[in-house]
């Protein structure tokens, strides 16, 4: 009977080793997938950051251009008023 118990114990350990090996393989696969997903997210974040920086630079440029146009419009308005008042 002792030999039969040893065989059952060995079979139990074999089954446990197979289960743990399968679990380790699945867990490793899941970690690899998570890492790959993390890299995709990081790449997208970098792309969005670059787009944001470009848009911010364009915004600053357009804001400066608008201020210059406002100054020109103000100057032209003053010139118009001055020339209009000198007509009469």
SVG drawing of the C-alpha trace seen along z (x, -y; Angstrom):
<svg xmlns="http://www.w3.org/2000/svg" viewBox="-16 -122 23 124">
<polyline fill="none" stroke="black" stroke-width="0.4" points="0.0,0.0 2.9,-2.4 4.1,-2.0 0.6,-2.9 0.5,-6.0 3.9,-7.1 2.6,-6.7 -0.4,-8.8 1.8,-11.4 4.0,-11.5 1.0,-11.8 -0.3,-14.6 3.0,-16.4 3.1,-15.9 -0.4,-17.3 0.5,-20.2 3.7,-20.9 1.7,-20.9 -0.9,-23.2 1.8,-25.6 3.7,-25.5 0.5,-26.3 -0.3,-29.1 3.2,-30.5 3.0,-30.4 -0.3,-32.2 0.8,-34.8 4.0,-35.4 2.0,-35.8 -0.4,-38.3 2.6,-40.3 4.1,-40.5 0.7,-41.6 0.5,-44.3 4.0,-45.5 3.2,-45.7 0.0,-47.6 2.0,-49.9 4.5,-50.6 1.6,-51.4 0.1,-53.8 3.5,-55.5 4.0,-55.9 0.6,-57.5 1.2,-59.8 4.5,-61.0 2.7,-61.6 -0.1,-63.5 2.5,-65.5 4.3,-66.4 1.0,-67.4 0.1,-69.5 3.5,-71.3 3.0,-72.0 -0.5,-73.4 0.7,-75.5 3.5,-77.0 1.0,-77.7 -1.4,-79.3 1.3,-81.5 2.3,-82.5 -1.3,-83.3 -1.9,-85.2 1.2,-87.4 0.0,-87.9 -3.5,-88.9 -1.9,-91.5 0.1,-92.9 -3.1,-93.1 -4.9,-94.9 -2.1,-97.5 -2.2,-98.0 -6.0,-98.3 -5.8,-100.8 -3.2,-102.8 -5.3,-102.8 -8.4,-103.9 -6.4,-106.8 -5.1,-107.8 -8.7,-107.6 -10.1,-109.7 -7.2,-112.2 -7.7,-112.4 -11.5,-112.6 -11.3,-115.5 -8.8,-117.3 -11.2,-117.2 -13.6,-119.5"/>
</svg>
